[in-house]
Amino acid sequence: MPRKPTATTYEFRSTFQAPLPYVFRWCTDYSPEDPRLEKENYTRRVLSRSARRVIFEDLYDEPVGWVWSHDVVTLSPPDHWHADIVGTHREWTIDYRLHVLPDGRTGLSFRGRRRPTPLGGRNPPKPQLVRELKALWRNFGRALERDYRAASKRGRRER
């Protein structure tokens, strides 16, 4: 019987220039526009959403064929959420935690265990995937901070 591929744990931290409640809402809104924020080309379909859970699927058209994932995200306001992801090329279990930092900033801790499927091949080396994940979250962070600044300006004008 073939062995199940080994899971690898990946961790990193990121910081955002926005308060924790805003960061939590922004990071957990899961929408079809998310690929644009990541600067990626895939289609997202939100299947269900409640106050405590979001289920969605992503579909990528890659040179090797379609890459699909099914994500079940458990929301634990105000400061953390958990994702269980199964797909054609990998499985993930991810914990996201937010931390209040000085000067109205928010820290994000990412800890995920990734297991490739037979189609996905081996896990990428930790430094490589952490670099890719940090780049993705930098893109998210820029969009988050831009949206926060715009919302703050609108709030000041409405007072």
N, C-alpha and C positions, 0 to 999 in steps of 0.2 A: 504494500500500500504506500503511495507517495506521501512524503512528509508535507505538512502544511508549511507554506513559506513563513519565514521568521518575521515577526513584527519588530519595527524599529520605532523608538520614541524620539520625537523632535520637539524642541523647546526654544522659545525666544520671547523677547519683551519688546513692546513698542510704546510710544508716548504720543498723546494727542493734546493739542491746545484747545480743550473744551472740557466742561464739567462732566462728571460721571453720569448723571441721569441722561444728558443729551447723548453721550457716547453709547450708552446701553441701548437707547431707543434707536439710534442711527444704525448701529451694528446688527441689530436683530430685526430690522424691518424686512429683510429678504424679499427682493422684488425682481421682476424681469429686467430691470435696468442695471442690475449689479454687474453683468459682464462688461458694460461700458466703463464702470468705475474701476474695474480690475485691469482695464485695457486688454481684455481677452475676447475671444470670439466663440461664444457658446450660447445656447438658448436655455433659459431658465423658465420652468413652469411651476408655479406655486399650486400645490394640490389642496392644502388645507392650512388654516391659521386659526389659532385661538390665543387666549391670554398666556397660556403656558406651553404651547407647542406649535411649531411650524413644520410642515412637510413639503418638500419640493424636490424636483428632479432637474438635473442639468444634462444637456446633450451637446457634445463636442463633435464636430466633423474634422477628423484628423487624417493625415495621409494613410495611416494604417487602418482606417475605418472609423465607425462610430465609437465614441467613448461615452458611457452613460453612468450617472450616479443618482442614487436615491438617498436623500438626506432627511433624517428625523432630528429636529432640534428641540431640546427641552429648555425652556426659558425659566430662569430662577432670578427674577428681579430682586434687588436692584442692581446686582453686580456680577452675575455669572450666568453662563449657559453652557450646554453640553450638546455635542452633535455625534450621532451614530450614522455612518455613511457606508453604504454598500454600493459597489459598482462593477463594471466590467473589468476594470484594470487595477482596482485597489479597494481596500476597506480602511476606514478611519474611525477612531474614537478620539474625540477632541474635547478638551475642557478649556474654556475661555474665562478668565477672571479679570475684573477691573479693580483698580486701586486708586483712591484719591491721592493726588500729589499736590505739592505746594503750587501757589499761583494759579489755581483754577484748572490745572492740567489733570489728565487721567492716564494711568498706566494700564496696559493690557499685558497679561501673561497668557501665552499660548502653550499648551502641552498636548501633543497628539501622538497616538500610536497608529502607525500605518503598516498594513499588511498587504502585500501585492497579491493579486489573483494570478492564476496561471497565464492569463492573457497579458498581464502587466509586467511580467519579468521581475527582476530583483528591485528592492528599494534603492533609491538613489543614495549616495553617500550623505551623511548628516550635513557636512558643511555646504554641499551643493543645494540640498532641498531647503535648508534653513535660509540660505541666501535668497532663493526664489520666493519663499514665503514672506521674508522681510520686505522684498521688493513689492510683492502684491499688497502687503499691509501699508507700505509707504504710499502706494497709489490710493488705497482706501483712506488713509490718514489725510492726504491732501484734499480729497473730495469732502471728507467729514469736516475738516477745518474750514473749508470754503463755504460749505452749507451752514456751519455754525455762525461764521462771521455774517453771512447774509441774513440769517434768522435774527441775530442780535441787532443788526441795523434796522430791520423791519420792526422789531420790538421797541426800539428807541423812538422810531417815527410814530408808532401807534399810541404812545403814552401821552 
